[in-house]
Amino acid sequence: MSDIIISTENIPLVDQSATPAEPSTPICNNLPPKKFERNEFGLIRDCPVNYVFNDDGTINWRKMINSKFLVPNKQMFEKYSRPIPKIIDGLEDKELLILLGGIKELAQIRGYESVDHIVTCPSNDYVVSVCSIRWIPNYETEGRSITFSAIGDASSSNTTTFGKNYLGPIAENRAFVRSVRNFLKINILSQEEIPSTGVSPEAETLNVSGDLLTNTMQINNVSWEKVKAKLIEEKFPDSEKFNSTYDIPKFKQFELIERIKKKNSKKKD
């Protein structure tokens, strides 16, 4: 029998000293890396957020906004034919906008118990949302829970072509951001509040719902003179120039409607 010769030239060598690879096992970790707690003042304890305080001891929520959520108010610069700045440094509050993420972050830092929306449709292409946020107690509210509401609206005249298909969600977002920033005393508009026409919501006058306010006033025996005097007393912008309910901005009209109804309801009680 002839000998069989096997060549090892093309056979790969195996390192016998190498440790065989073990199958990877997924690590199950259901514990958060950090537990968030609040101190006796209602502020988050041991967090990376640095609270900024005013001279009177209250929190300066304006300065608590993360700069990554602030952008130039493009429409304002375009309105006055000014170049749009690349950075926000040196811009005034009226020249800025807050992104929705910044509003949500502030709300989480402040702390709230619930967010509720009441949505109505006065007409086919007009949606109104009232957002009520119940804020948790802190030292600024003397340890009491506070519910704060604001109104947001969306229509074919203050949304883009794409947004006309989502009037409900847009109205809800606008109501939410207004409720947050008004409660926290922030005077910078949110990007959600800017209509496509470039007109500020505060300057946008009503062309549809003026009748709603007028009807509410008539039902509750409230005169136009009394409403106008109240607006002037509260120093609402340009209220001295108002000649009818149609001159009042939409968001303010619905606020007045709610106030009139609430006051009349208390009288009945």
ROLUM-202394 format. One record per residue: z, x, y of N, C-alpha, C in turn. Coordinates in steps of 0.02 Angstrom, whole numbers, plus 50000, padded with zeros to 5 digits. Atoms other than C-alpha are relative to their C-alpha. Example, Ala and Ser with C-alpha at 12.3 -4.5 7.8 and 13.67 -1.06 7.14 Angstrom:
2
500005004549941503905061549775500005004550060499974995849941503575068449947500374996150055
//
This chain:
269
500005004349940500005000050000500005004450061500044995949939499525006750167500554998050048499465001349951500835008150304499734995850058500185004149942500814995150446500325003250062499754996849939500965003050616499994994950057499955004849944501594991950760500105003950065499964996649936501304998050936500474996250047499545003149951502674994651066499785000950072500244998249932501604999351212500004994050047500055005949956501364981451276500584995149992499435004350009503044974351223500525001450054499514998749945504244972051373500675001849972499334997850020505904980751357500524995150026499465004549980507474969951365500625004150014499394996349982508984976751456500594996649964499455002850040510364973751330500654999650038499374999949962511694977651459500054994450051499995005249949511174963451576500374993949975499635006050018512284948051577499544994050001500445005850001511364932251525500174995250057499895004649943511124920151670500304993549975499675006250019512284905351660499674994250038500305005849965511604888051703500424998250061499655001549937512034883551884500324993149995499625006350001513354870051901500104997750072499905002449931513324859352059500734999550018499315000249977514894860752160500144993250032499815006549973515714843952193500575000950049499494999249949516654843952356500044993650041499925006349964517284827252421500555000350052499504999249947518504834352547499675002450063500314997849937517994835752730500275006850020499764993449979518104853152805500544999650054499505000649947519194846352945500224992750005499735006649992520324831352967500134998750074499925001549929520224823353138500604995550011499415003949983521844817053211500074999750076499895000749928522364811053382500755000850015499314999049981523934815753475500284993750034499675005849971525144804253565499664997450063500375002149941523954803553715499334996749983500645003050022522504796953611499435004950001500524994949998521554813453622499965003549933500104996750064520804822453473500395006649999499584994150006522004835853412499615005749966500284994050031521414853653374499254999349987500725000950010519564849953402499635005050045500394995349959518164860853472499824997250069500165003049935517994848753619500535001950051499544998349947518754854753780500014994250051499945005549952519384840053883500025002850071500004998149930519054841254070500354994550039499595005049965520274832554187499875000050075500055000749928520154825954364500675001850032499384998349964521444829854498500544994749989499505005350010522284812954465500254999749928499754999850069522544817354281499574996349950500455003550046521174806254209499475004849974500514995850030519774813154101499354999450039500654999949967518164818254187499464999749947500485000850054516954811054060499315002450020500654997449977515474816054168499925007249980500044993050017515874834254139500075001249925499944999350073516164830953954499324999349965500665000950030514304827553926499715006849981500334993950023513494841153822499335000750035500614999049961512084848753925499374999049960500605001050041510894847253777499784992750000500175007149997510944828453804499814997850071500195001549932510464829453989499295002650013500694998149984508654829654049499844997750071500205002249933507794828254219499734992849997500275006849995507394810554274499275000650022500704998749988505524812754260499694995050048500315005149959505064796254340500215000650073499784999249931506104799754495499615005650035500374994449970505244816454524499274998050011500705002249993503534808554495499934995050058500025005049947503944794354615499945003350068500014996549935504224806654757499545006150000500504994750006502814818354701500325006950002499664993650004504034832354664499895003049931500094996950066503794845054525500604998749956499465001250048504814841254369500305006749979499694993650016506074855354345500035001249925499964998250071506134864654180500724999949974499304999850019508034865854181500384995050043499605005049964509424854254239500495003150049499524996649955510434867354334499874998150072500065001649929510764861754512499774993050016500235006849988510144843954489500584995350012499495005049987511134829454559500004994749945499945005150052511724815254448499414995150001500555004849995510364803654514499345003049977500614996750022509064816454461500025001549925499924998750072509684816754280499984993649960499955005450048509604805754127500415002549941499634998450061510764805253976499624997449940500325002250062509984804553804500494995849960499585004550039510634791553681500515003749959499534996050040511424805153574500625002150039499434998249958512524810353719500484994350011499585005949992513144792653745500414998849937499655001150064513574791053560500555005249990499504994750009514484807753561500614998650044499445001649956515554802653711500414994249972499645005850028515974786053629500435002149941499604997750058516544794953471500605004150022499444995949975517604807253569500544995450030499525004649969518414793153670500354995849947499715003950054518664782653513499984992550013500055007249992518314764253486500154996649933499835003950060518834750653363499414995949976500565004350020517284739653365499484999750055500555001149953515594736553446499674993549980500285006650014514944718753458499444998450050500575002049958513284711953524499904992549996500225007049996512844694353582499305000150030500704999649978510954692953595499724993050011500325006349983510034678653681499295001350022500704999549980508204675253720499844994450050500155005249950507984665653884499274997849998500705001750007506094666153854499705004149943500314996750058504854672153723499955007550007500084992849990504634689253801500585003050040499424997549962506384691853872500624999449956499404999850043507934697153773500585002950040499394997749966509694699253840500545001349948499464998350046511114707853748500635001650040499344998449972512954708253795500375004249949499654995450045513834723153716500735000550021499294999449988515724722653702500305005449954499694994550037516644738453649500754999650008499274999949998518474738153603500235007249990499804993050000519144755353648500715000849976499324998850025520654762753563500465001950058499544998249946522224765553666500025007550013499844993049983522514781853758500434999950063499534999749943523584787953902499704997150063500335002749941522284782254030500084992450004499935007350002522494764053975500734997949987499285001350009524394765353962500144997549929499875001650070524304763953773499744993249978500275006650018523314747653772499285000649978500705000650017521684743253686499644996350055500395003049946520344738953813499324997949974500675002250017518784728453784499584999950063500434999449942517364732253903499304997749981500665002850016515684723153911499495001950053500554998749955513994726453988499384996449974500605003750017512294718053988499395004550002500644996450001510614725353940499454995049987500565004650010508924716753946499365003849986500654997150014507164720153886499474994550004500545004949992505544711353931499345003749999500664997050000503684714253935499885003950065500104996649936503864720354115500415006450007499604993949993505154734054085500035004149936500064995950060504614741453919499285002649994500664997350012503144751853860499624995549951500405004050046501734744953755500314999949931499684999650065502604751053598500654996149999499355003149998504284744453653499984992450003500055007349995503644726653679500114996749932499905002750067503764724453490500735000549977499304998950020505624729253487500474998350058499605001949942506384719753633500744999349982499315000950020507964715553535500385006649995499664993650004508444733453486500055003650067499984996649935507984739953659500544996950044499485003449960509094726853743500695002049975499364998050027510514731353625500185007150020499874993049980510344750053661500185000450074499864999849928510314746953848500704997250015499335002849989511864736053839500535004849977499514995350027512764748953732500115005950048499924994249957512414763753846500324998150067499695002149938512894753854000500754998649991499295001450014514514748253920500395006549996499664993650007514964766253876500065003650066499984995949939514494774854037500374996650058499635003549947515204761254151500755000349987499294999550016516864761454059500275007050013499794993149991516934780354067499855002650071500134998349929516414780154252499495005650007500554995149997514804789954226499424996850038500515002949957513494786954361499305002549985500674997750020512034795354272499694994749955500345004950041510774783054202499835003049932500234998050066510344783754018499254999349996500735000550009508564786653964499804993149973500155006650028508684769953873499924994850056500015005049946508874760954041499395000450044500574999049956507304767554122499414995949976500595003950020505894754754118499365004150008500634996149998504104760754095499685000050068500305000449934503664755554272500265005450047499714994949957504754769354344500484997250051499545003249953505844756854438500705000249970499314999850024507714759354423500244993149983499745006650018508594745054333500414996950055499595002649946509784743554480499574997250057500435002349946508294740754595499524994549978500475004950027507334729054481500274992950012499785006749984507464711154546499744995049949500145005050051507394695454443499424995650019500535004749987505844684554427500014994249950499975005250050506364673754280500694996649998499355002950014508234671354258500394997950061499665002449940508664667054438500224992849993499845007050010508634648954385500634999249958499415000350043509974652454253500635000750042499424999049957511184658954383500084994050046499965005849955510754644754503500284993949964499755005750038511044631754368500745000849984499294998750015512704639854320500434998750061499645001149938513244639654501500074992550015499985007149986512794621254520500484996349954499575003350049513684616054360500745001250016499314998149987515264625154414500204999550073499865001149929515174620254598500145006450039499954993649964514944638054661499415000550047500534999749950513954639854822499695007050003500334993649990512704653454861500385004350050499634996349949513714658355013500615003649969499424997050033515234661554902499805005949956500234994650043514244672054779499805006150043500224994449957513454682554917500605003550032499404997149969515134684955003500375004449950499654996150051515874691054839499635006649987500394993950011514454703554814500105004950058499894995749941514694710154991500715002949997499314997750005516574711154964500075005749949499984994950052516284721454805499535005850014500454994649977515044732354902499435001349952500594999250043513604728954784499405002050043500554997349958512064738654847499534994650025500495004349967510974729154971500174992649998499835007150006511934712954946499954996350066500075003349934511884709555134499304997350010500705002049991509994707755119499794994449953500195005150049510024695254975499964993150034500105006849972509344678055022500044994649947499955004850054509404669654851500185003649936499834996950064509864672454669499445004449974500574996050024508114679454640500005007150027499974993349971508544694554747500515004449963499484996350036509974699654631499715003149938500264996950062509544712354494500214996249938499895003850061509454705154319500695001249970499374998550033510944714254247500594997150037499455002749960512044708554392500024992449995500015007350005511474690554377500374997649938499685002150062512024689254196500755001650001499294998549991513664697654241500334994450039499725005449959513944684354374500054993549961499985006050042513504670554251500615000049955499424999550045514824676754129500654999350039499385000449959516114678554268500134992950022499925007049977515794660954333500234995649943499815004050058515904653454159500725001449979499334998250020517484663054118500524997250048499535002649950518334658054281500074992449994499985007250007517864639754257500384998049936499655001450062518514640454077500755000650009499284999249987520214646854138500284994150039499765005849961520324632454262500114994049955499935005750046520054619954122500615000749957499414998850041521414628154018500644998450039
//
